[in-house]
Amino acid sequence: MSRWRLLLVDDDPVFAGTLAQALRRRGHQVELAHDFDTALEHAAQGEFNAAVLDLNLATDSGLRLIAPLKATCPDLRILLLTGYASIATAVAAIKLGARHYLPKPAGVEEILAALGREQGDEEVPPAAEPMSVDRLEWEHIQKVLLGNDGNISATARALKMHRRTLQRKLTKRPSSE
């Protein structure tokens, strides 16, 4: 598609504004939403080709937006963009109906390319080395957190970890290994 009508949902107004401006410079129409309810209001008012959703929306999850957005706009191409990428959330996003999933930072061209792809890329090489212990811990925490619907206290109990310790671990970006 040469021109997109995009819904951009991110709770960071600076990041969202910068990305929206870059997309508009490339000729795309962009509507911004910084929270769950505003995103649904925009979706109900206009026909969008694509949506770029942040995974962590202040007190909510971008994953919860996928189904209602698809119900409003069935052909919507959804890209989940996150600074806290994990295998568990990537799989969940795709199963819920997102087309692609990208870790931040992602450039405008990378975002547009992901939205334009019809299917996955079978040429993506497998990792050369196994994940580090820190990355494995992050992945496990994300899996348990997803299983507890994002509830920090329930996740801490399931991991037999103090809630504040879990919160500290969640504020750190995972290693990319």
LINGIGI-V801609 format. One line per field, one symbol per residue. ss: DSSP state (A for helix, B for strand, O for the rest). psi: psi as a letter, one per 40 degrees, with the letter a starting at -180 (. if undefined). burial: # if it has 9 or more other C-alpha atoms within 8 Angstrom, else .. Layout:
ss=???
psi=???
burial=???
//
This chain:
ss=OOOOBBBBBOOOAAAAAAAAAAAAAOOOBBBBBOOAAAAAAAAAAOOOOBBBBBOBBOOBBOAAAAAAAAAAOOOOBBBBBBOOOOAAAAAAAAAAOOOBBBBOOOOAAAAAAAAAOOOOOOOOOOOOOOOOAAAAAAAAAAAAAAAOOOOAAAAAAAAOOOAAAAAAAAAOOOOOO
psi=hdhihihhhhehdddddddddddddeeihhhiieiddddddddddihidihhhidhgceihddeddddddddgdehhhhhhiefiidddddddddeeidihhiihhiddddddddehdiiheehiiidiiiidddddddddddddddffehdddddddefiiddddddddehiiie.
burial=...########....##.##.###...#########.###.##....##########...###.######..#..#######.###.###.###.#########...#..#..##...................##.##.######.#.#.#..###...#.#..##......#...
//
